[in-house]
Amino acid sequence: MTEPAPTRAQRFAAIVVPAAERAGYTGFGAKSRFSKDTGMTDSSVTRLWQGTSLPDARFYAAISEVTGIDLGTLLVEGGVLSHESLRSLSETDRSQVRSTLTPEEAAQRLGLDEVGQQLLVATVERLKRLQDEDASDRPDRGGAAAQM
């Protein structure tokens, strides 16, 4: 007999757990630290590690951040986005990058369900905050002309 195909939760765990271990989540308290760093409950982390359930989509950005896994990969493996939707996002015409399209409109155009829409909007907001924080951490060097 052939083995049954792995579930989505098992595939997700097969990606996340080794990446988490590479990121230092090993030994005693690893799951607890992962829980704290991602905002997930301890029981949710245990179910993720066991491959018995997927985390809520709202945690994918934090999981991506602490493990170093591409957020797009997590979205596809978690079933939030299809491969086609992700490819569509990555192949978007560069002229549309500065468009007035809101994250909410982009999510709707991609055909995301409500959770996917919320996740996309939250991810965009988080990226903006991180970019603002990064910019505020850099010393002001007076622009390109002052650096010459």
N, C-alpha and C positions, 0 to 999 in steps of 0.2 A: 504494500500500500504506500501511496505517496503521502508525504506530510501535508497538512492543510496549509494554505498560504497564510503568512503572518497577517495579523490584524493591523489596522492603521495605528493603534496604540502600541503594538509591538514594534512596528517599523519606526515610530517616533522615538520610543525608548532606545532602540538600537543606534539611533543617531545621537540623541541627547546624552545618555549616560556615559558613553566613552568620552565625549567632548567635555562633560562636566568633570570626569576623572582627570583628564589632561589639564583642565583648568585648576586643579588642586582640590576638588571635592572628593577626597579619599579618606579612608580611615574613620575612626570614631568621630561621630558628629557631622559627617559629610552631608547627610541629607538635611540635618537641622540647619547647617550653614547655607545650603542651597535654598532651603525654605525661606530663611531670613533675607537672603540676597535677592530673591525673586518676588517675595511677597506672597508666595503660595503657602498653604497650610502644610504641616508636616505629613498629614495623611494623604494629601494630594501628591506630594513629592514621592511618598512611598508607592502609591499606585502608578505614578509615572515610571519610577525605577523598575517596577515589576512588569510594566507593559500591559497593565490591566485597564488603564483609562488615560484619556488625553487631558491635559490641563485646560482650563478655560482659556479662550483665545486672548483674553486681556493680559495674560502673563507671557505671551510669546516674545514680545519686545525685550522683557527683562531676561528671559531664558537666552535669547540671542546675545544679549549683552554679556552675561556672565560666562557663557560657553564659547563665544566666538563663532557660533554657527550663523550663517547667513539667514536673515529674517525671512527672506523669500523661500528658502528651503523649509523652514519650520511651517510657514503658512501653507505650503503645498502638502507636506507630509501630514500636517494636522487636519487637512481637508478644508481649510478656510478658503484657499485659492486653488484653482485648477492650474495645471502646467501651462495651458493655453493663456489663461489670464495673466499669469506671471510673465510669460513670454511677451504678451501684448504690452505689458507695462514696461519691460526692458527695451522694446523696440519702438517706443513712442517717439515720434518726430521731435527732434531737439527744439524746433521752433515753438512747440507747445509748452515747453518747460516754464516759460515766463508768462503763460496765459493766465487769465483770470479764473480758470477752472478751480473750484474749491475742492478740498479733499472729499467732502460729502458728495459732490457731483461726480468726481472721479470714481468713487466707490459704487455709486448707482450705475454709472455707465459700464462698469466692469461686471455688473450683475451680481454683486456680492449680496449675501443674505445680511440680515440686520447685525448679527455679531461681527461678520466680516467688515461691514461698513464702520462699526464702532471701533474695531481694531485698527483699521486703516487710518481713521481720523486721529485716534489716540497716538499712533505711531508717528504720524506727521507732527503732531503737537510736541511729542517728546523729542523728536529730532530738532525741531526749532529751538526748544529749551536748551538742549545740549549744545547746539551751535552758538546760541547766545551766551551760555556759560563759558564755552571755549573762547569766544571772542573777548569776554570780559577778563579772562585769566591772562591774556596776552598783554604785554606792556605796549603802550602807544608809542610807535616809533616815528610818528610824524608823516606817514605816507611814503610813497615810493620816491618822491623827489628828495625828501630829507635823508633817505638811506643812501643816496648816491654819493 
